[in-house]
Amino acid sequence: MVRSEFESTTMNLIRSYRNWRVYRETVTELGRLSNRQLNDLGIVRDEIKMIARKAI
């Protein structure tokens, strides 16, 4: 069965929203950590957004 254009667009929107949520949650959670905690994980604060992008 071939998906309609509407179904494909809807699935893309849902996927994009889910990816955005994962990105925001990752940024928020890592942003709450202290610099020492981040350092223990081998992360510097400037890397948080890059790491969040990789999470999706």
N, C-alpha and C positions, 0 to 999 in steps of 0.2 A: 504494500500500500504506500502511495506517495503522500508525503505530508503537504498540506496546503501551505501557501505562503503565510497565511495568518498563524497557523500552528508553529511554523518555523520562527516567525517573528516573536511570538509569545514565548517560545522556549528560549530564544536568545535573550529576551528581556529578563526572564526568570534567572537564567544563568548569570547574567550581568549583575543582577541584584544580589544574588548569593555571593558572588565574588566580591562585590563591594562590601557586603556584611563581614566576610572573613577578613578582608583588608582592614576595615575599621576596628574590628574586635582585636586584631593582632596589634595594630598601632596603639590602641587604648591600653591593652594589657601590658605591652612592653613599656609604654610611656609611664605607667604607674610604678615601675621598678626604679630603685635607686641606681645611681651610677655604679655603686659597688656591686649590686646584684647583677646589673648588666655586664660588668667586667667579669664577674664569676662565670657568666655564660659565654664570654668571649665576644661581647657585642659592645660597640660604642653607640652612644645616643644618635649620632648622625646616620647610623645604618638602619634604624628602625623602619623607615618607610621602604627601603630596599628589601628588607627581610619580609615585610608585610606583602609586598608585591610578589615575592617568590612563594609565599604561602598560598597564593591563588594559582 
